[in-house]
Amino acid sequence: MKNDALIATVGILAGLCTSVSFVPQVVKIWKQGGRDLSYGMLALYLAGVLLWLWYGIMENALAIILANAATGTLVLVATVLKAWTDRRSRSTENVLGQASERA
């Protein structure tokens, strides 16, 4: 039984580390924008996370399910923030461009 508890603990710690590791990226996108991130990378990363989530569900592995559900949510948040900051940047550039044309 001790082995099962150790395995569960390692799985939960691993999931916590990988999920929380994406938080600074989300914060950076919020503060600075996501110009350096590609939608292709985010989509591929999300696909991998969703496949791990599916695997966890099929194996009934709670640590894998929780970690990948959390990470998937963070990747979706990052993608939405990137789109929002990209749109906001384009709007600002358009306003600045129109102001310089008038001057």
Secondary structure, DSSP 8 states (H G I E B T S, - for coil): -HHHHHHHHHHHHHHHHHHHTTHHHHHHHHHH-STTS-HHHHHHHHHHHHHHHHHHHHHT-HHHHHHHHHHHHHHHHHHHHHHHHHHHHHHHHHHHHHHHHH-
